[in-house]
Amino acid sequence: MSRVTSANLIERFGPRGIAAWRWLTSRRRRPPIRDQGPATPVRRRPSVDFSLTGLIYCAMMMFMGLAAINSQANLLFGVFGLMIGILLISALICRLVLAGLRVKRVIPEYVAVGQNATIRYDFFNSKRFWPSLSVGLAELDGAEAFTQQPQAYMLHVAAGKSASAPINVVPKRRGLHMLTNFQISTSFPFGFVKRALMGRSDDAILIYPALAAVDPRLLSLCRSAERGGANMKPRRNGADEFYGVKEFRPGENPRWIHWKRSARTGELVSKEMVQISPPRLLILVDTFIESPTLLEHAAVEKAIAMAASLASGAMDSGMAVGMTAWGGEWINIAPQRGKQHCRDILAALAALPINRTVAASRLVEHGEGFLNEAVTPVLFTPRAMQVSLGDSARGGMIVVPVESEQARTWFRFDPAVDFARCMPAEQAIGVVASHSSARMKSEK
């Protein structure tokens, strides 16, 4: 019977060990998380995993065990047992670091496609004595709403304390997105073993369409296109300009009393003020799609983004804005002013679904019922129009084809915004499927 020596072990297991090592190291090479392709790559860690350093450590530990068995040296057996103990303690501490850790998201009130947003993660350590160190967090559900998978890192949170970890994200798809499952992981203290735990917190984030810088010439055109003559129309019961005097009534504000006129007449009279009514816009959004191709969807997304940009810019300049669109049923928002009204319009535009039934002609007919002398209609359409923008404006309605040269001049979007990926994820699935089937038919 031949004696087992180190040379025999290396000769017998050397090629197999090298092959196993190559398989393990190739398994560890994961591509970096980048914004590549239409889908956002999501990395989900296993509950227990070894780092490259851990694999090297395990290989050295196995070599030490073989050497101890071969030489029967007590010192090598002691070193082998010590290395096993260090590995087990590393796995135990990893589990202890993640235990009792609660996470809460703090989501901004509103975000827009292509604009940087900050999501804050609040970590609370409910353990009485043990701190939590070097903890990473990755979102698993809802990551498709962003260009990259949201990931945060928390360095240290003491026992019974809380810590915050803010991250910057860039939304890429409009609509309401649910953030539910997430994963926390750590490799503390030695980096040999990586432990991961699943967590759940139901939150929703509403992403508005992409907002562009609006050319002031378009806002001037919207004001001059009014069919009622004067742009600013006074309305009573305001507080902007003096209109006349009236009899003072009990319960009215005493600061509006006209004291000089009251002294002359011997009766209390008050000032009657008026409010200046600004120009009002009614935005008509044509979302009709004849065939579900990627180009048509991108044009519709651009029309929605231009409508949102004009609504935001017009209300910032003091105009009252309303909206009409088809979303399974007619969506009618009367022209008003205010930040909350602007958010309501942007939220309605963010939630617009696919429209395969109502064409632009029906949209214009429906919008005519909400027009009067003080309202300027603005139509955003993804299709090319034969009528020029100037002629449309002189006719009372401003028509903006999204692919026209003037539309590109009036709306300056961030070059990083990809309108082919701005649609909600459930709409993108149908578009990709139809695009793939059409390509297969063309190849046949």
LINSUL-V106477 format. One record per backbone hydrogen bond with DSSP energy under -1.0 kcal/mol. CO is the residue of the C=O (numbers start at 1). NH is the residue of the N-H. Records with the same first field share a line. If there is no record, write none. Layout:
CO = NH, NH
This chain:
5 = 9
6 = 10
7 = 11
8 = 12
9 = 13
10 = 14
13 = 17
14 = 18
15 = 19
16 = 20
17 = 21
18 = 22
19 = 23
20 = 24
21 = 25
22 = 26
23 = 27
24 = 28
28 = 30
34 = 36
47 = 196
49 = 194
51 = 55
52 = 56
53 = 57
54 = 58
55 = 59
56 = 60
57 = 61
58 = 62
59 = 63
60 = 64
61 = 65
62 = 66
63 = 67
64 = 68
65 = 69
66 = 70
67 = 71
68 = 72
73 = 77
74 = 78
75 = 79
76 = 80
77 = 81
78 = 82
79 = 83
80 = 84
81 = 85
82 = 86
83 = 87
84 = 88
85 = 89
86 = 90
87 = 91
88 = 92
89 = 93
90 = 94
91 = 95
92 = 96
93 = 97
94 = 98
95 = 99
98 = 101
100 = 126
102 = 124
104 = 122
106 = 120
111 = 208
112 = 115
117 = 169
119 = 167
120 = 106
121 = 165
122 = 104
123 = 163
124 = 102
125 = 160
132 = 157
135 = 154
136 = 185
137 = 152
138 = 183
142 = 145
143 = 146
145 = 172, 173
150 = 139
152 = 137
154 = 135
155 = 134
157 = 132
158 = 161
161 = 125
163 = 123
165 = 121
167 = 119
169 = 117
170 = 147
171 = 114
175 = 207
177 = 205
179 = 203
180 = 201
181 = 140, 141
182 = 199
183 = 138
184 = 197
185 = 136
186 = 195
187 = 191
192 = 51
194 = 49
195 = 186
197 = 184
199 = 182
203 = 179
205 = 177
206 = 111
207 = 175
208 = 113
213 = 412
215 = 218, 219
216 = 220
217 = 221
218 = 222
219 = 223
220 = 224
221 = 225
223 = 226
233 = 277
235 = 275
241 = 274
244 = 272
246 = 270
249 = 252
253 = 256
254 = 257
256 = 271
257 = 259
258 = 262
259 = 263
260 = 264
261 = 265
262 = 266
268 = 248
269 = 258
270 = 246
272 = 243, 244
273 = 238
274 = 240, 241
275 = 235
277 = 233
279 = 320
280 = 376
281 = 322
282 = 378
283 = 324
284 = 380
291 = 293
293 = 297
294 = 298
295 = 299
296 = 300
297 = 301
298 = 302
299 = 303
300 = 304
301 = 305
302 = 306
303 = 307
304 = 308
305 = 309
306 = 310
307 = 311
308 = 312
309 = 313
310 = 314
311 = 315
312 = 316
313 = 317
314 = 319
320 = 281
321 = 336
322 = 283
323 = 333
324 = 285
325 = 331
329 = 327
331 = 325
333 = 323
336 = 321
338 = 342
339 = 343
340 = 344
341 = 345
342 = 346
343 = 347
344 = 348
345 = 349
346 = 350
347 = 351
349 = 352
355 = 289
359 = 363
360 = 364
361 = 365
362 = 366
363 = 367
364 = 368
367 = 370
368 = 371
372 = 375
374 = 280
376 = 282
377 = 398
378 = 284
379 = 400
380 = 286
381 = 402
388 = 392
389 = 393
390 = 394
391 = 395
392 = 397
393 = 396
398 = 379
400 = 381
401 = 404
404 = 408
405 = 409
406 = 410
407 = 411
410 = 215
412 = 213
414 = 417
418 = 421
422 = 174
424 = 428
425 = 429
427 = 431
428 = 432
429 = 433
430 = 434
431 = 435
432 = 436
433 = 437
434 = 438
435 = 439
436 = 440
437 = 441
438 = 442
439 = 443
440 = 444
